């Protein structure tokens, strides 16, 4: 029965009622004021096909909820090829150990073939990498197809797992037009494929409607062509609530709903609440399988006062893959209020207004009635993070300045090649000789699981959007035969100098060198920063040399992996250890950042910046060779590893070294450079714990003398992002200063910048530490390993410096030179704790410019030796903006030189 509706003029939204449920599309035509009718829900959904397979098993396996996974050795489910494998002692952290301790391994193209009822089906894949026979757990690399669609390509399951989370799960939805579904497994040469368990389950045809509101085109309802597309379920999010397990999902759906804690941005997380599940009433137009009542019965709202809420939005950040369109479904249910015009809010996606003046009661006519809203979000340019925000409508006269959200679903639609494949995540190795350990943290050159960085999608013209939708949304109805994509070659690099002139030929255009032989390339020259705009990339290496240096790019020598490709440990012919960054020509993610790093590092050289040693572009490869940093990222020495704890003096010296590197970026070049991704994983330590700033993929040239800022899309890492830059998209050197302030607090407290497992007030280290600093209690949250070892005055100066860096407004933050001086001063206070008479007590907690402080001898060579630079040699009478001796173009030799020479920088 169609509900009775009453429509009145209003600038809200137009309600569409269909068998698919409630769908709201942006409109200025009408608003639903009242909605009446029965709330008797449709009967529970019972899937026609419910195929559950325990791969490689000889017996059936029963998991939670009484679901029985059948052994795949029966005639009905036997795979074509492969061998059964098992492990006697699976990880204790597995959710379903009895299901995951066996698998089917494939060394050649193999498949499972299922007879199904035509229609859309869930395809769920379970992976638990383990060693079996002669196959190592991390040696698996393969592709997975479902009929004509590519689900996974060059997929390495071990890159996605950690000891705490040893298995992984992928969920897809494919519309099967025939009675046959073929799941193909295609291992890479010399590798193998495997699968532990899988599901093929029918799903309601109207679960995901074919119409959605196209982001950036208000009022435009776009047909997605889902009948001819494959979908990957990236996220099912229960906003404001706990995890919802498959057995507690809507009947017959078996989805897993994650809590939103890992995706909420900053310390402004609002408040969460819930109501009894029995209070949720589904109208007849909304099937219960759209989302479980548990999702609608919990929510996150802004809370707090109306005045505070006017100044921020609730923000979530989701890592996604570029090159795809995303189907974003938002679930709403007004469970706390009961009348019209009490809560009116806007919805923003990727910094674009998706919905204005949203009043849930005005749409549903009742509290506790669910509804959902669908959006099509193209993501072909810009950041690989999808931003979702809700906040009060500025022009509304509603009773409360508030917003609410109950659930989020993000689905990826296949591209024009019929592929859903993404990029493997980062791998960070704290011990280069050990097996790789995976991190999900987002970075400028990699993903994260988790989590991590922040950006705004680029604006796309309406006409271009229409073309993209037609091209990417509408999939060909013809069956596509899967074939490996031929590797796209890199664009040739501009001609640059090389000492090996006997083996190269050049052209007059921007083409790369073509190497006619693979003999040694010669020693070449290191980078010179003397000539502005120089593109000299240092020594030219042949591909054969780098094969030899990295043991033929041995996978066990991997130091890290990002969107650009892999970084290997290596040793070149003179015995120098290096880091070799080999670009992946098949990956577009990180290519822009990769090019940026080339351009910047070819012009920069400083003791506290990671140096570019050389490059190779033979055979259309793009490979860069850097200094090898034996002690890895600073973060690994603070927490998360078993490395020895750093002393307070070591931490100060490391912070000083990083500040010198950043100060050089800001002031040492003809035009300042803003790093834009300062964090503890981008501060690397050499064998002597000398700090060097790394990863310039997000760096930008700073404003000119006529400018106060540069306007650019927001990029950076979760937890380190300058709030002023985030709000205004106006980047300055002070954005680096804010991020460095987070690093300082991270160094002091030895905990992550964001830790969602902690109490709410402690999740964001910047917010928490600032609160303690203002209360004079910073020492109570410092690393226990430092207790009793820090000079109180040194700690206070350090805390004051970090506090100034973390000011909300950039104009209130010090320049990096001032930060550097204060850190050096804090180090002197620590070193001279037994000689307090040398200090002017009136300056310890005063301004950033003390009257007089002791100086340290200058280590003006450019090596990474372990010179003792900590001895006090005298008193300076001026203030320093940094260790200018580290700048190659600096002529002054005293630490505090710039006030002596008032011409400045």
C-alpha positions in Angstrom: 0.0 0.0 0.0 1.4 3.4 -1.0 1.7 5.7 2.1 -0.4 8.8 2.1 1.7 11.9 1.6 1.1 15.6 2.0 3.4 17.9 -0.1 3.9 21.6 0.7 6.3 24.1 -0.9 9.6 24.2 0.9 13.3 24.6 0.0 14.1 21.1 1.4 14.0 18.0 -0.6 11.8 15.9 -2.8 10.8 12.4 -1.5 10.8 9.5 -3.9 8.8 6.5 -2.8 9.4 3.2 -4.5 9.8 -0.5 -3.9 13.4 0.3 -3.2 12.7 2.3 -0.1 12.9 5.9 0.8 15.3 7.8 -1.4 15.9 11.6 -1.0 17.3 13.6 -3.9 18.3 17.2 -3.7 15.5 19.5 -5.0 14.0 22.9 -4.4 10.5 21.8 -5.4 8.8 20.2 -2.5 9.3 18.7 0.9 7.4 15.9 2.6 5.6 17.3 5.7 3.7 14.3 6.7 4.0 10.6 5.9 1.4 8.1 7.2 0.8 4.5 6.6 1.4 1.1 8.0 4.8 0.2 9.4 4.4 -3.5 8.9 7.7 -4.6 7.4 8.2 -6.8 4.4 8.9 -10.4 5.2 12.5 -11.3 5.9 14.6 -11.9 2.9 15.5 -15.6 2.2 18.3 -16.0 -0.4 17.6 -18.3 -3.3 21.3 -19.3 -3.5 23.3 -19.7 -0.3 26.6 -21.4 -1.2 29.2 -21.5 1.5 32.5 -23.2 0.8 35.4 -24.2 3.1 38.2 -24.4 0.6 40.7 -27.2 0.8 38.7 -28.9 3.6 37.6 -32.5 3.6 34.8 -31.9 6.1 32.1 -29.3 6.6 32.8 -26.4 9.0 30.2 -24.7 11.1 30.8 -21.1 12.3 28.9 -18.6 14.4 25.2 -18.4 13.7 25.0 -22.0 12.6 26.3 -21.3 9.1 27.7 -24.5 7.5 30.6 -24.1 5.0 30.7 -27.2 2.9 33.9 -29.0 2.1 35.0 -28.3 -1.5 36.0 -31.9 -2.3 32.4 -32.8 -3.4 31.5 -33.0 -7.0 29.3 -30.0 -6.7 31.9 -27.6 -5.4 35.3 -29.1 -6.4 37.6 -26.5 -7.9 39.3 -27.1 -11.2 42.9 -27.6 -10.1 44.7 -26.7 -6.9 45.8 -28.7 -3.9 44.4 -28.8 -0.3 46.6 -27.2 2.3 46.2 -26.9 6.1 48.0 -25.6 9.2 47.8 -27.4 12.5 48.2 -24.3 14.7 46.5 -21.2 13.2 46.9 -17.8 14.7 44.9 -17.4 18.0 43.7 -14.0 16.7 41.6 -15.5 13.9 37.9 -14.9 14.1 37.1 -18.3 12.6 40.1 -20.6 13.2 38.4 -23.8 12.2 37.4 -22.2 8.9 40.7 -20.5 8.1 43.2 -23.2 9.0 42.8 -24.9 5.6 42.9 -23.5 2.1 43.2 -24.4 -1.5 46.4 -23.4 -3.2 46.7 -22.9 -7.0 49.9 -22.7 -9.0 48.1 -22.4 -12.4 45.0 -20.8 -13.7 42.1 -22.5 -11.8 38.5 -21.8 -11.0 35.4 -22.6 -9.0 32.2 -22.9 -11.1 28.8 -22.5 -9.5 25.3 -23.1 -10.9 23.2 -20.2 -9.6 19.9 -18.4 -10.2 20.3 -15.4 -12.4 20.4 -12.2 -10.4 22.7 -10.2 -8.2 24.9 -12.2 -5.7 27.2 -11.4 -2.8 30.6 -12.9 -3.4 32.7 -13.0 -0.2 36.3 -14.1 -0.1 38.3 -15.1 3.0 42.1 -15.1 3.0 44.5 -16.2 5.8 48.1 -16.3 4.5 50.1 -19.2 5.9 53.2 -21.2 4.9 52.6 -24.6 3.4 55.1 -27.0 1.9 57.5 -24.9 -0.2 55.3 -21.9 -0.4 56.0 -18.9 1.9 53.1 -17.0 3.3 54.3 -13.7 1.7 55.1 -15.2 -1.7 51.5 -15.3 -2.9 50.6 -12.9 -5.7 47.5 -13.4 -7.9 44.3 -12.1 -9.5 40.7 -13.1 -9.0 37.9 -12.8 -11.5 34.1 -13.3 -11.4 32.9 -14.0 -14.9 33.9 -11.0 -16.9 34.9 -8.8 -13.9 38.3 -8.4 -12.3 37.9 -8.4 -8.5 41.6 -8.5 -7.5 44.7 -7.9 -9.6 48.3 -8.3 -8.5 46.8 -9.0 -5.0 49.2 -9.9 -2.2 47.2 -10.9 0.9 50.2 -10.9 3.2 50.5 -7.1 2.6 47.1 -6.6 4.3 47.7 -8.6 7.4 49.4 -8.2 10.8 49.8 -10.6 13.8 46.8 -8.9 15.5 44.7 -9.1 12.3 46.1 -12.2 10.5 43.2 -12.7 8.0 41.3 -10.5 5.6 38.0 -10.4 3.9 36.7 -9.0 0.7 33.0 -8.5 -0.3 31.6 -8.0 -3.7 28.2 -7.9 -5.5 28.0 -9.1 -9.1 24.9 -9.4 -11.2 25.0 -12.9 -12.9 23.0 -12.8 -16.1 23.3 -16.6 -16.8 23.1 -19.6 -14.6 26.8 -19.9 -14.2 29.2 -18.1 -12.0 32.9 -18.8 -12.5 35.4 -17.5 -9.9 38.9 -17.6 -11.5 42.3 -17.6 -9.6 45.3 -16.6 -11.7 48.7 -16.7 -9.9 51.5 -14.5 -11.1 54.5 -16.4 -12.7 56.5 -18.2 -10.0 53.9 -17.5 -7.4 50.6 -19.0 -6.2 47.0 -18.2 -5.5 44.9 -19.4 -2.6 41.5 -19.1 -0.9 40.4 -20.2 2.5 36.6 -19.8 2.2 34.1 -18.2 0.0 30.4 -17.4 -0.2 28.0 -17.0 -3.1 24.7 -15.7 -1.8 21.7 -14.2 -3.6 20.8 -10.6 -2.6 17.7 -8.6 -3.1 17.5 -6.9 -6.5 16.4 -3.7 -4.9 19.0 -3.5 -2.2 21.0 -0.9 -4.1 18.8 1.2 -6.3 20.0 2.1 -9.8 19.4 5.9 -9.3 21.6 8.2 -7.2 22.2 11.9 -6.8 25.2 12.9 -8.7 27.6 14.8 -6.5 28.2 18.3 -7.9 24.9 18.4 -9.9 22.2 19.4 -7.5 18.9 17.8 -8.4 20.4 15.4 -10.9 19.4 11.8 -10.5 21.8 9.6 -12.4 21.2 6.0 -13.5 24.2 3.9 -12.5 23.7 0.9 -14.8 24.2 -1.4 -11.8 22.7 -4.3 -13.8 25.9 -4.4 -15.8 28.4 -3.5 -13.1 30.3 -5.2 -10.4 30.5 -3.6 -6.9 33.0 -3.9 -4.1 31.6 -3.2 -0.7 34.3 -1.0 0.8 32.6 0.0 4.0 29.4 -0.8 6.0 29.6 1.6 8.9 27.5 1.7 12.1 27.9 5.3 13.0 28.0 5.9 16.8 27.5 2.3 17.6 29.5 -0.9 18.1 30.4 -3.5 15.5 27.4 -5.5 14.1 28.4 -9.1 13.4 27.0 -11.0 10.3 24.6 -13.1 12.5 23.1 -9.8 13.9 22.7 -8.2 10.5 19.3 -8.1 8.7 17.9 -11.6 8.1 19.6 -13.3 5.1 22.2 -10.5 4.5 25.1 -11.5 6.7 27.0 -8.2 6.4 29.5 -6.9 8.9 29.0 -3.3 10.1 32.1 -1.6 11.5 32.0 1.1 14.1 33.0 4.6 12.9 35.6 5.4 15.5 38.6 4.7 13.2 37.2 7.1 10.5 36.0 10.1 12.5 38.3 13.1 12.1 40.0 15.2 14.9 39.0 15.4 18.5 35.6 17.0 17.6 33.8 13.7 17.5 30.5 14.9 18.9 28.4 12.5 21.0 27.0 9.1 20.5 23.8 7.6 21.7 21.2 4.8 21.1 17.6 3.8 21.7 16.1 0.3 22.1 16.1 -1.5 18.8 12.4 -2.2 19.2 11.7 1.5 18.8 12.7 1.5 15.2 9.8 1.3 12.8 10.2 0.5 9.1 7.6 2.0 6.8 6.2 -0.4 4.2 8.3 1.3 1.5 11.6 0.4 3.3 12.6 -3.3 3.6 14.3 -4.2 6.8 17.2 -5.7 4.8 18.3 -2.2 3.7 20.1 -1.9 7.1 19.5 -3.6 10.4 17.6 -1.8 13.2 20.8 -1.9 15.2 22.3 0.6 12.8 19.3 3.0 12.9 19.0 2.7 16.7 22.5 4.2 17.2 23.8 7.6 16.0 26.5 10.2 16.3 25.3 13.8 16.7 27.3 17.0 17.3 26.1 17.6 20.9 27.5 20.5 22.8 26.2 24.1 22.6 24.6 25.8 19.6 27.4 28.4 19.5 30.2 25.8 19.4 28.4 23.7 16.8 28.2 26.6 14.3 32.0 26.5 14.1 32.7 22.9 13.0 31.3 19.9 11.2 31.4 16.2 12.1 33.9 14.8 9.7 34.7 11.2 8.6 37.6 10.2 6.2 37.6 7.0 4.3 40.5 5.7 2.3 39.6 4.7 -1.2 41.2 4.0 -4.6 41.4 6.6 -7.3 40.1 5.9 -10.7 36.6 4.8 -9.7 33.1 6.1 -9.0 31.7 5.4 -5.6 28.1 4.7 -4.5 27.7 6.4 -1.1 24.6 5.6 0.9 23.8 7.5 4.1 21.4 6.1 6.7 19.3 8.5 8.8 16.9 8.0 11.6 15.8 10.7 14.1 15.9 8.8 17.3 16.4 11.7 19.8 14.0 14.4 18.6 10.3 14.3 17.7 9.2 17.6 16.0 9.8 19.5 12.8 12.5 22.2 12.7 14.3 20.9 15.7 17.4 19.7 13.7 18.2 21.0 10.2 21.6 20.3 8.7 23.7 20.0 5.6 25.6 17.1 4.2 29.0 17.6 2.4 31.0 15.0 0.4 34.5 15.8 -0.7 34.0 19.5 0.2 30.9 19.8 -2.0 27.4 20.3 -0.8 25.5 17.0 -1.2 22.3 18.0 0.7 21.0 21.2 2.2 18.5 21.8 4.9 18.0 18.2 5.8 15.2 17.7 8.4 14.6 14.0 8.9 11.2 14.5 10.6 10.1 16.6 7.7 10.9 13.8 5.4 9.6 10.8 7.3 6.8 12.5 9.3 7.7 10.4 12.3 10.6 9.9 14.7 12.3 6.5 14.7 11.4 6.0 11.0 14.6 5.2 8.9 15.5 6.5 5.6 18.5 6.5 3.3 20.1 8.8 0.7 22.3 7.7 -2.2 25.0 9.6 -4.0 27.3 8.9 -6.9 30.8 10.2 -6.2 33.3 10.2 -9.0 36.9 10.0 -7.8 39.3 10.2 -10.7 41.5 13.0 -9.6 43.0 14.5 -6.4 43.1 12.7 -3.0 42.6 8.9 -2.4 40.4 9.8 0.6 36.7 10.3 0.6 35.5 13.0 3.0 32.0 13.0 4.5 30.8 15.9 6.7 27.6 17.0 8.4 26.9 20.3 10.1 24.0 22.6 10.9 22.5 24.6 8.1 23.8 28.2 8.6 20.6 29.9 7.5 18.3 27.6 9.4 16.1 28.8 12.3 15.9 25.3 13.8 15.8 24.9 17.6 19.1 23.1 17.7 22.3 23.8 15.8 23.0 20.1 15.3 23.4 17.2 12.8 23.0 13.4 13.1 24.0 10.4 11.1 23.3 6.7 11.8 25.1 4.7 9.1 27.3 4.9 6.0 27.9 2.5 3.1 30.6 3.1 0.5 30.6 0.9 -2.6 33.1 1.0 -5.4 31.8 0.5 -9.0 34.0 -1.2 -11.6 35.9 1.0 -14.1 35.7 0.9 -17.8 38.0 -2.1 -17.9 35.6 -4.1 -15.8 38.0 -4.0 -12.8 37.7 -3.3 -9.1 41.3 -3.9 -8.3 43.1 -1.6 -5.9 46.7 -1.1 -4.7 48.3 -3.2 -2.0 49.0 -1.2 1.2 52.3 0.1 2.7 54.8 -2.3 4.2 57.2 -0.9 6.8 60.1 -3.0 8.0 61.7 -2.0 11.3 64.4 -4.7 10.7 65.4 -4.8 7.1 66.5 -8.4 7.4 63.2 -9.6 8.9 59.9 -10.4 7.2 57.9 -7.3 6.3 55.4 -6.1 8.8 52.3 -4.3 7.5 50.9 -1.0 8.5 47.6 0.4 7.5 48.5 4.0 8.2 47.8 6.3 5.4 50.7 8.3 4.0 51.4 10.4 1.0 52.8 7.5 -0.9 50.6 4.7 0.4 47.3 3.8 1.9 46.6 2.8 5.6 44.3 0.9 7.2 43.9 2.3 8.0 44.1 5.0 8.6 45.1 7.7 7.8 45.5 11.5 5.8 43.2 14.0 4.8 42.2 15.7 1.6 39.4 17.2 -0.5 38.3 15.9 -3.9 39.0 18.1 -6.9 36.1 20.0 -8.5 35.0 18.6 -11.8 33.1 20.5 -14.4 29.5 19.5 -15.1 30.1 18.5 -18.7 33.2 16.5 -17.8 31.2 14.8 -15.0 28.6 13.8 -17.4 31.2 12.3 -19.8 32.8 10.4 -16.9 29.5 9.0 -15.7 28.6 7.8 -19.2 32.0 6.3 -19.7 32.6 4.8 -16.3 29.1 4.0 -15.0 27.7 2.3 -18.0 29.4 -1.1 -18.5 29.2 -2.9 -21.7 26.6 -5.7 -21.8 29.0 -7.8 -23.8 31.0 -10.4 -21.8 34.5 -9.3 -21.4 37.4 -11.7 -21.5 39.8 -11.1 -18.7 43.4 -10.4 -19.7 46.3 -9.0 -17.8 46.8 -5.3 -18.5 50.0 -4.7 -20.4 52.3 -2.7 -18.2 52.2 1.0 -19.2 55.7 2.3 -19.6 56.7 5.4 -17.7 56.8 8.7 -19.6 60.5 9.2 -20.6 62.5 11.5 -18.2 64.0 14.7 -19.5 67.6 14.3 -20.6 70.0 14.9 -17.7 73.7 14.7 -17.3 75.5 11.5 -16.6 79.1 10.5 -16.3 78.5 7.4 -18.4 78.4 9.1 -21.8 79.8 6.2 -23.7 76.7 4.0 -23.4 73.9 6.5 -24.1 72.2 8.1 -27.0 70.0 11.2 -26.8 67.4 13.0 -28.8 66.5 16.6 -29.0 63.1 16.0 -27.3 62.2 15.0 -23.8 63.1 11.4 -24.2 65.0 9.1 -21.9 68.4 7.6 -22.4 68.5 4.3 -24.1 71.2 2.1 -22.6 73.0 -0.1 -25.2 74.8 -2.2 -22.7 74.6 -3.1 -19.1 78.2 -2.7 -17.9 79.1 -0.5 -14.9 78.0 3.0 -15.2 80.9 4.8 -13.5 80.9 6.6 -10.3 79.1 9.7 -11.5 78.6 12.8 -9.3 76.4 13.5 -6.3 73.8 16.2 -6.3 74.8 19.9 -6.4 72.5 22.5 -5.1 74.5 25.4 -6.4 72.6 26.1 -9.6 69.0 27.1 -9.2 66.7 25.0 -11.1 69.2 22.4 -11.8 67.8 19.0 -12.9 70.9 17.0 -12.2 69.8 13.8 -10.6 73.3 12.6 -9.6 74.7 9.3 -10.7 73.1 7.3 -13.5 72.7 3.6 -12.6 72.0 0.9 -15.2 69.2 -1.5 -14.5 71.6 -4.4 -14.3 73.5 -2.6 -11.5 70.4 -2.2 -9.5 69.4 -5.8 -10.0 72.8 -6.7 -8.6 72.5 -4.2 -5.8 69.1 -5.5 -4.7 69.7 -9.2 -5.3 67.4 -9.0 -8.3 64.8 -7.0 -6.4 64.5 -9.6 -3.8 61.1 -9.4 -2.1 62.7 -10.1 1.3 64.8 -6.9 0.9 61.7 -4.7 0.7 61.8 -1.7 3.0 58.4 -0.3 2.1 55.7 -0.2 -0.5 53.5 2.7 -1.6 51.3 3.9 -4.5 54.5 4.5 -6.6 55.9 1.0 -6.1 58.4 -0.7 -3.8 61.5 0.4 -1.9 64.3 -2.1 -1.6 67.4 -2.2 0.6 70.5 -2.4 -1.6 74.3 -2.1 -1.7 76.0 -0.5 -4.7 79.4 -1.3 -6.1 81.4 0.8 -3.7 79.8 -0.9 -0.7 77.4 2.0 0.1 74.0 0.9 1.4 71.2 2.5 -0.4 67.4 2.6 -0.5 66.1 1.8 -4.1 62.6 3.2 -4.9 61.3 1.3 -8.0 58.2 2.9 -9.6 55.4 0.6 -10.6 54.3 1.7 -14.1 51.0 -0.1 -13.7 50.0 2.1 -10.7 48.7 5.6 -11.2 48.4 6.2 -7.4 51.4 8.1 -6.2 52.7 9.0 -9.6 52.2 12.8 -9.1 53.8 12.5 -5.7 56.7 10.5 -7.2 57.3 13.2 -9.8 57.2 15.9 -7.2 59.8 14.2 -5.1 62.1 13.9 -8.2 61.8 17.6 -8.9 62.4 18.7 -5.3 65.2 16.3 -4.4 67.1 17.1 -7.5 67.5 20.7 -6.2 67.9 20.1 -2.5 70.8 18.9 -0.3 71.1 19.2 3.4 72.4 17.1 6.2 68.9 16.7 7.7 67.1 15.9 4.4 67.3 12.4 2.9 69.6 12.7 -0.1 69.0 11.5 -3.7 72.1 9.6 -4.8 71.0 8.7 -8.4 68.5 7.3 -10.7 67.8 4.8 -13.5 65.4 5.1 -16.5 66.6 2.1 -18.5 63.9 -0.1 -20.1 61.3 2.6 -19.3 61.9 2.0 -15.6 61.8 4.9 -13.2 64.0 4.2 -10.2 65.5 6.5 -7.6 68.3 5.7 -5.3 68.5 7.4 -1.8 70.6 7.3 1.3 69.9 4.2 3.4 68.6 5.1 6.8 69.7 2.2 9.0 67.5 3.0 12.0 64.4 3.6 10.1 61.5 5.9 11.0 61.4 7.8 14.3 58.1 6.3 15.2 59.6 2.9 15.5 61.8 4.2 18.3 58.9 5.7 20.2 56.3 2.9 20.3 55.1 -0.2 18.6 58.4 -2.0 18.5 60.9 -3.6 20.8 63.7 -1.1 20.0 65.5 0.5 23.0 63.9 3.6 24.4 65.5 6.9 23.4 66.9 9.1 26.1 65.6 12.7 26.5 68.8 14.1 25.1 68.5 11.8 22.0 64.9 12.9 21.5 65.8 16.5 21.7 68.7 16.1 19.2 66.4 14.2 16.8 63.8 16.9 17.0 66.4 19.6 16.5 67.7 17.7 13.4 64.3 17.5 11.9 63.6 21.1 12.7 66.8 22.1 10.9 65.7 20.2 7.8 62.3 21.8 7.8 63.8 25.3 8.5 66.0 24.7 5.4 63.0 23.9 3.3 61.2 27.0 4.5 64.1 29.4 4.1 67.1 27.9 2.4 65.9 27.9 -1.2 65.1 30.7 -3.6 61.4 30.0 -2.9 60.2 28.3 0.3 59.1 24.7 0.2 56.3 23.4 2.4 56.6 19.7 3.2 52.9 19.2 3.9 53.3 15.7 5.4 55.5 16.1 8.5 55.1 13.1 10.8 57.2 10.6 12.8 57.2 8.1 9.9 58.7 10.7 7.6 61.6 11.5 10.0 64.2 8.8 9.4 67.3 8.0 11.5 70.7 7.0 10.2 73.1 4.7 12.0 74.1 7.5 14.4 70.4 8.5 15.0 70.9 11.7 12.9 67.4 12.8 11.8 66.6 13.3 8.2 63.3 14.5 6.8 61.9 12.3 4.0 59.0 11.8 1.6 58.5 15.0 -0.3 55.7 13.6 -2.5 53.1 16.1 -1.1 55.4 19.1 -0.9 54.5 22.4 -2.5 56.4 25.5 -3.4 55.5 28.1 -0.8 54.0 31.6 -1.4 55.9 34.4 -3.0 56.7 37.7 -1.3 53.4 39.1 -2.7 51.4 36.2 -1.3 50.3 35.2 2.2 49.5 31.6 1.3 48.8 29.2 -1.5 45.4 27.9 -2.1 45.4 24.1 -2.7 43.4 21.0 -2.0 43.9 19.6 1.5 46.4 16.9 1.7 48.3 15.4 4.7 48.0 12.7 7.3 45.3 12.0 9.8 46.2 13.5 13.2 48.9 15.9 11.9 46.8 18.2 9.7 46.8 21.9 10.4 43.1 22.8 11.3 43.4 26.2 9.7 44.6 24.7 6.5 41.8 22.1 6.6 39.1 24.8 7.0 40.4 27.3 4.5 42.5 25.2 2.1 45.2 27.9 2.5 48.6 26.4 2.9 51.6 28.2 4.6 54.8 27.3 6.2 52.9 27.4 9.5 51.0 24.3 8.4 54.4 22.4 8.8 54.9 24.0 12.1 51.5 22.7 13.4 52.4 19.2 12.2 55.8 19.4 13.8 54.1 20.4 17.1 52.2 17.1 16.9 55.5 15.3 16.3 56.9 17.0 19.5 54.0 15.7 21.6 54.4 12.3 20.0 58.1 12.3 20.9 57.3 13.3 24.5 54.4 10.9 25.1 55.5 8.0 23.0 52.1 7.2 21.6 50.4 7.7 18.2 49.0 11.0 17.1 45.6 9.3 16.9 44.6 6.3 19.1 40.9 5.6 18.8 41.1 2.8 21.5 41.7 5.4 24.2 39.1 7.4 26.1 37.5 10.1 23.9 39.4 13.0 25.4 42.7 11.2 24.8 42.2 10.0 21.2 43.9 13.0 19.6 47.4 13.6 21.1 47.4 17.3 20.1 44.1 18.0 22.0 45.0 15.9 25.0 48.6 17.1 25.4 47.5 20.8 24.9 45.0 20.4 27.7 47.6 18.9 30.0 50.1 21.6 29.1 47.7 24.4 29.9 47.0 22.7 33.3 50.7 22.4 34.0 50.4 18.6 34.0 52.3 17.7 30.8 54.9 15.7 32.8 52.1 13.4 33.9 51.5 12.0 30.4 55.1 11.8 29.2 56.8 8.5 28.3 57.3 6.6 31.6 60.8 5.8 30.3 61.7 9.4 30.7 60.5 9.8 34.2 63.2 11.2 36.5 65.7 11.8 33.6 64.4 15.2 32.3 65.5 18.5 33.6 62.3 20.3 34.6 63.2 23.5 32.9 64.1 21.7 29.7 60.8 19.9 29.8 58.9 23.2 30.4 60.7 24.8 27.5 59.9 21.8 25.3 56.2 21.9 26.3 56.0 25.7 25.7 57.4 25.2 22.3 55.0 22.5 21.3 52.1 24.5 22.7 53.0 27.5 20.5 53.3 25.2 17.4 49.8 23.8 18.1 48.0 27.2 18.2 44.7 27.1 16.3 45.6 30.1 14.1 48.8 30.1 12.0 49.6 33.7 12.8 50.0 32.7 16.5 52.5 30.0 15.7 56.3 30.6 15.6 58.4 30.2 12.5 60.4 27.0 12.2 63.6 29.0 13.0 62.1 30.0 16.3 61.0 26.5 17.0 64.6 25.3 16.2 66.1 27.8 18.6 63.8 26.9 21.4 64.6 23.2 21.0 68.3 23.9 21.1 67.7 26.0 24.2 65.8 23.1 25.8 68.8 20.8 25.0 71.1 23.3 26.6 68.9 23.4 29.7 69.1 19.6 29.9 72.9 19.5 29.4 73.5 22.3 31.9 71.2 21.0 34.6 74.2 20.7 36.9 75.3 24.3 36.1 72.1 26.4 36.7 74.2 29.6 37.2 74.8 29.7 33.5 71.1 30.3 32.8 69.1 33.4 33.1 66.2 32.2 35.2 64.0 35.0 33.9 64.0 33.5 30.4 63.3 29.9 31.1 59.6 30.2 30.8 59.4 33.6 29.1 59.3 34.6 25.5 60.8 32.7 22.6 63.9 35.0 22.7 65.9 34.6 25.9 68.6 37.1 27.0 71.6 34.8 26.7 72.1 31.1 26.3 75.1 28.8 25.9 76.0 27.7 22.4 77.4 24.5 21.1 80.3 23.9 18.7 79.4 23.7 15.0 79.6 20.4 13.1 79.9 22.0 9.7 80.9 19.0 7.8 78.2 17.1 5.9 78.9 13.6 7.1 76.8 11.6 9.4 79.5 11.0 12.0 78.8 11.0 15.7 80.6 14.2 16.6 80.1 15.4 20.1 78.2 18.6 19.6 76.8 18.9 23.1 79.6 20.6 25.0 79.0 24.1 26.2 81.6 26.5 24.8 80.3 30.0 25.7 77.5 32.5 25.8 75.8 34.1 22.8 74.2 37.5 23.0 71.7 37.1 20.1 68.8 35.0 19.0 69.1 32.3 16.3 66.5 31.4 13.7 68.2 28.1 13.1 71.5 26.2 12.5 72.4 28.2 9.4 75.7 26.3 9.2 73.7 23.5 7.8 72.7 25.6 4.8 75.2 25.3 2.0 74.8 28.9 1.0 75.2 30.3 4.5 78.4 32.2 5.4 77.9 32.8 9.1 79.5 30.3 11.4 78.0 31.2 14.7 74.8 29.5 15.9 73.1 32.8 16.7 74.0 34.7 13.6 70.9 36.3 12.1 70.4 39.0 14.7 74.1 39.8 14.5 73.5 40.2 10.7 70.2 42.1 10.6 69.9 41.7 6.8 68.0 38.5 7.7 67.3 35.7 5.3 
